[in-house]
Amino acid sequence: MSVVKLPDKGELDKLVANLTLHLGRKVSQQDVLTACIRLASTHLEELERFFGKIKPLSKTRVAEILKMGEDFEYVTKGTIDEDLYGDGT
């Protein structure tokens, strides 16, 4: 489970309350956030418009970036912190 900090938790509370009224049953904050993430994933263009001040990548560039993912077969010797920062000695 992750901790998510919200600038205005009241908005989430209002959304949960409205859904509870409309559905006639209690809906948890976790369920609402999960549903919002799934909905946003299937409506990515609308989410992009919400963050519209950022210049979007072209669909071609997005495809290029997604194809670049590789498995470099990097094997860690311990924890990732040790690999990145050393063993502290």
C-alpha positions in Angstrom: 0.0 0.0 0.0 1.3 3.5 -0.9 0.8 6.8 0.8 -0.4 9.5 -1.5 -0.4 13.2 -0.4 -3.2 15.3 -1.8 -3.2 19.1 -1.8 -7.0 19.1 -1.1 -8.2 16.0 0.6 -11.6 17.6 0.8 -12.2 17.1 -2.9 -11.7 13.3 -2.5 -14.0 13.3 0.5 -16.7 15.1 -1.5 -16.3 12.7 -4.4 -16.6 9.7 -2.1 -19.7 11.3 -0.5 -21.3 12.0 -3.9 -20.6 8.5 -5.1 -22.0 7.0 -1.8 -25.2 9.1 -2.3 -25.6 8.1 -6.0 -24.8 4.4 -5.5 -26.7 4.0 -2.3 -23.7 2.2 -0.7 -20.4 3.2 0.9 -17.4 3.4 -1.4 -13.9 3.6 0.1 -11.4 6.2 -0.8 -9.1 3.4 -2.1 -11.8 2.1 -4.4 -12.5 5.6 -5.7 -8.8 6.3 -6.4 -8.4 2.9 -8.1 -11.4 3.6 -10.3 -10.1 7.0 -11.1 -6.7 5.6 -12.2 -8.4 2.9 -14.3 -10.7 5.5 -15.9 -7.8 7.9 -16.6 -5.8 5.0 -18.1 -8.6 4.4 -20.6 -9.1 8.2 -21.3 -5.5 9.2 -21.6 -6.2 12.0 -24.1 -8.6 13.7 -21.7 -6.0 13.4 -18.9 -3.4 14.9 -21.3 -5.7 17.9 -21.8 -6.0 18.3 -18.1 -2.2 18.7 -17.9 -2.3 20.7 -21.2 0.4 23.2 -20.3 3.0 20.6 -20.9 3.9 20.2 -24.5 3.0 16.6 -25.4 5.2 14.1 -27.2 4.1 13.1 -30.6 2.6 9.6 -30.9 5.6 8.6 -33.0 8.0 9.7 -30.2 6.0 7.9 -27.6 6.1 4.7 -29.7 9.9 5.1 -30.1 10.4 5.5 -26.3 8.3 2.5 -25.5 10.3 0.4 -27.9 13.6 1.4 -26.3 12.9 -0.6 -23.1 15.4 -3.4 -22.8 16.5 -5.9 -20.2 20.1 -5.2 -19.6 20.5 -8.2 -17.4 21.9 -6.1 -14.5 22.3 -8.3 -11.4 22.5 -6.5 -8.1 25.0 -7.5 -5.5 22.6 -6.5 -2.6 20.1 -3.7 -2.2 19.6 -1.2 -4.9 20.9 1.5 -2.5 24.2 -0.3 -2.1 24.5 -0.5 -5.9 23.7 3.2 -6.3 25.5 4.7 -3.3 28.0 2.1 -2.2 28.1 0.1 1.0 28.7 3.2 3.2 32.3 2.4 4.2 
